[in-house]
Amino acid sequence: MLAGGVVITGDIVLSIADIDLVRISLRALISSVATAEAPRPDEDGTRHGP
């Protein structure tokens, strides 16, 4: 199980004769459901949530 999470990033560029025609940026966040739903502390350090 993931304790935090993983971020995967990548770029795909389609070019012809050194001219960029298409650029695609990919970003994915992978996290466990328990980590994603865990309550986060507010700025004052108190925790709210279930």
VMD Tcl script that builds the backbone (N, CA, C; Angstrom):
set m [mol new atoms 150]
animate dup $m
set s [atomselect $m all]
$s set {name element resname resid chain x y z} {
  {N N MET 1 A 0.851 -1.176 0.000}
  {CA C MET 1 A 0.000 0.000 0.000}
  {C C MET 1 A 0.896 1.237 0.000}
  {N N LEU 2 A 0.472 2.258 -0.673}
  {CA C LEU 2 A 1.242 3.491 -0.737}
  {C C LEU 2 A 1.015 4.321 0.516}
  {N N ALA 3 A 2.099 4.792 1.124}
  {CA C ALA 3 A 1.988 5.657 2.294}
  {C C ALA 3 A 1.723 7.103 1.884}
  {N N GLY 4 A 2.173 7.491 0.735}
  {CA C GLY 4 A 1.982 8.860 0.263}
  {C C GLY 4 A 1.373 8.866 -1.110}
  {N N GLY 5 A 2.215 8.840 -2.104}
  {CA C GLY 5 A 1.746 8.850 -3.479}
  {C C GLY 5 A 2.915 8.957 -4.431}
  {N N VAL 6 A 2.630 8.808 -5.694}
  {CA C VAL 6 A 3.641 8.877 -6.738}
  {C C VAL 6 A 3.108 9.783 -7.839}
  {N N VAL 7 A 3.957 10.668 -8.335}
  {CA C VAL 7 A 3.599 11.531 -9.456}
  {C C VAL 7 A 4.443 11.115 -10.650}
  {N N ILE 8 A 3.787 10.884 -11.782}
  {CA C ILE 8 A 4.471 10.514 -13.013}
  {C C ILE 8 A 4.221 11.626 -14.027}
  {N N THR 9 A 5.293 12.154 -14.608}
  {CA C THR 9 A 5.156 13.206 -15.611}
  {C C THR 9 A 5.923 12.829 -16.869}
  {N N GLY 10 A 5.488 13.367 -17.979}
  {CA C GLY 10 A 6.181 13.115 -19.237}
  {C C GLY 10 A 5.712 14.079 -20.309}
  {N N ASP 11 A 6.521 14.231 -21.320}
  {CA C ASP 11 A 6.196 15.092 -22.457}
  {C C ASP 11 A 6.413 14.317 -23.746}
  {N N ILE 12 A 5.497 14.495 -24.685}
  {CA C ILE 12 A 5.615 13.898 -26.013}
  {C C ILE 12 A 5.559 15.043 -27.022}
  {N N VAL 13 A 6.539 15.093 -27.906}
  {CA C VAL 13 A 6.580 16.134 -28.930}
  {C C VAL 13 A 6.698 15.466 -30.292}
  {N N LEU 14 A 5.780 15.818 -31.191}
  {CA C LEU 14 A 5.828 15.345 -32.569}
  {C C LEU 14 A 6.362 16.487 -33.423}
  {N N SER 15 A 7.512 16.260 -34.043}
  {CA C SER 15 A 8.109 17.327 -34.845}
  {C C SER 15 A 8.609 16.769 -36.170}
  {N N ILE 16 A 8.605 17.629 -37.162}
  {CA C ILE 16 A 9.136 17.301 -38.488}
  {C C ILE 16 A 10.092 18.423 -38.880}
  {N N ALA 17 A 11.308 18.059 -39.270}
  {CA C ALA 17 A 12.332 19.019 -39.699}
  {C C ALA 17 A 12.561 20.092 -38.638}
  {N N ASP 18 A 12.667 19.666 -37.383}
  {CA C ASP 18 A 12.905 20.563 -36.242}
  {C C ASP 18 A 11.793 21.589 -36.017}
  {N N ILE 19 A 10.592 21.296 -36.490}
  {CA C ILE 19 A 9.433 22.148 -36.233}
  {C C ILE 19 A 8.455 21.338 -35.397}
  {N N ASP 20 A 8.174 21.831 -34.179}
  {CA C ASP 20 A 7.238 21.143 -33.289}
  {C C ASP 20 A 5.815 21.303 -33.813}
  {N N LEU 21 A 5.156 20.178 -34.082}
  {CA C LEU 21 A 3.785 20.208 -34.583}
  {C C LEU 21 A 2.778 19.943 -33.474}
  {N N VAL 22 A 3.077 18.985 -32.604}
  {CA C VAL 22 A 2.171 18.610 -31.517}
  {C C VAL 22 A 2.996 18.420 -30.259}
  {N N ARG 23 A 2.529 18.984 -29.155}
  {CA C ARG 23 A 3.176 18.787 -27.860}
  {C C ARG 23 A 2.114 18.347 -26.859}
  {N N ILE 24 A 2.363 17.242 -26.168}
  {CA C ILE 24 A 1.436 16.703 -25.176}
  {C C ILE 24 A 2.186 16.570 -23.859}
  {N N SER 25 A 1.640 17.161 -22.798}
  {CA C SER 25 A 2.202 17.023 -21.459}
  {C C SER 25 A 1.327 16.056 -20.673}
  {N N LEU 26 A 1.948 15.075 -20.056}
  {CA C LEU 26 A 1.226 14.062 -19.294}
  {C C LEU 26 A 1.587 14.172 -17.821}
  {N N ARG 27 A 0.572 14.117 -16.964}
  {CA C ARG 27 A 0.798 14.122 -15.518}
  {C C ARG 27 A -0.206 13.184 -14.880}
  {N N ALA 28 A 0.289 12.313 -14.005}
  {CA C ALA 28 A -0.590 11.369 -13.321}
  {C C ALA 28 A -0.203 11.307 -11.850}
  {N N LEU 29 A -1.191 11.273 -10.975}
  {CA C LEU 29 A -0.979 11.115 -9.540}
  {C C LEU 29 A -1.552 9.771 -9.134}
  {N N ILE 30 A -0.718 8.935 -8.524}
  {CA C ILE 30 A -1.151 7.620 -8.065}
  {C C ILE 30 A -1.071 7.621 -6.547}
  {N N SER 31 A -2.193 7.337 -5.900}
  {CA C SER 31 A -2.259 7.344 -4.443}
  {C C SER 31 A -3.264 6.298 -3.996}
  {N N SER 32 A -3.082 5.798 -2.788}
  {CA C SER 32 A -4.063 4.855 -2.254}
  {C C SER 32 A -5.314 5.623 -1.843}
  {N N VAL 33 A -6.448 4.959 -1.815}
  {CA C VAL 33 A -7.712 5.604 -1.454}
  {C C VAL 33 A -7.660 6.094 -0.015}
  {N N ALA 34 A -7.074 5.312 0.893}
  {CA C ALA 34 A -6.990 5.706 2.299}
  {C C ALA 34 A -6.171 6.985 2.463}
  {N N THR 35 A -5.089 7.110 1.719}
  {CA C THR 35 A -4.262 8.314 1.800}
  {C C THR 35 A -4.987 9.509 1.209}
  {N N ALA 36 A -5.669 9.323 0.100}
  {CA C ALA 36 A -6.374 10.425 -0.558}
  {C C ALA 36 A -7.537 10.933 0.285}
  {N N GLU 37 A -8.204 10.049 1.037}
  {CA C GLU 37 A -9.361 10.444 1.834}
  {C C GLU 37 A -9.006 10.822 3.263}
  {N N ALA 38 A -7.746 10.692 3.672}
  {CA C ALA 38 A -7.344 11.010 5.043}
  {C C ALA 38 A -7.507 12.505 5.295}
  {N N PRO 39 A -8.036 12.872 6.476}
  {CA C PRO 39 A -8.167 14.298 6.783}
  {C C PRO 39 A -6.793 14.941 6.926}
  {N N ARG 40 A -6.689 16.156 6.449}
  {CA C ARG 40 A -5.423 16.886 6.531}
  {C C ARG 40 A -5.513 17.928 7.640}
  {N N PRO 41 A -4.414 18.185 8.319}
  {CA C PRO 41 A -4.456 19.221 9.363}
  {C C PRO 41 A -4.632 20.605 8.746}
  {N N ASP 42 A -5.406 21.449 9.434}
  {CA C ASP 42 A -5.560 22.835 9.000}
  {C C ASP 42 A -4.289 23.603 9.328}
  {N N GLU 43 A -4.276 24.879 9.004}
  {CA C GLU 43 A -3.099 25.698 9.259}
  {C C GLU 43 A -2.768 25.780 10.744}
  {N N ASP 44 A -3.786 25.704 11.610}
  {CA C ASP 44 A -3.520 25.795 13.047}
  {C C ASP 44 A -3.154 24.440 13.656}
  {N N GLY 45 A -3.073 23.386 12.833}
  {CA C GLY 45 A -2.633 22.075 13.311}
  {C C GLY 45 A -3.750 21.157 13.759}
  {N N THR 46 A -5.011 21.642 13.770}
  {CA C THR 46 A -6.117 20.778 14.170}
  {C C THR 46 A -6.568 19.945 12.986}
  {N N ARG 47 A -7.096 18.765 13.272}
  {CA C ARG 47 A -7.565 17.874 12.212}
  {C C ARG 47 A -9.091 17.864 12.212}
  {N N HIS 48 A -9.667 17.951 11.038}
  {CA C HIS 48 A -11.117 17.885 10.873}
  {C C HIS 48 A -11.435 16.776 9.897}
  {N N GLY 49 A -12.540 16.149 10.063}
  {CA C GLY 49 A -12.944 15.098 9.138}
  {C C GLY 49 A -13.501 13.914 9.889}
  {N N PRO 50 A -13.775 12.834 9.152}
  {CA C PRO 50 A -14.399 11.663 9.785}
  {C C PRO 50 A -13.482 10.966 10.755}
}
mol reanalyze $m
mol bondsrecalc $m
mol representation Tube
mol addrep $m
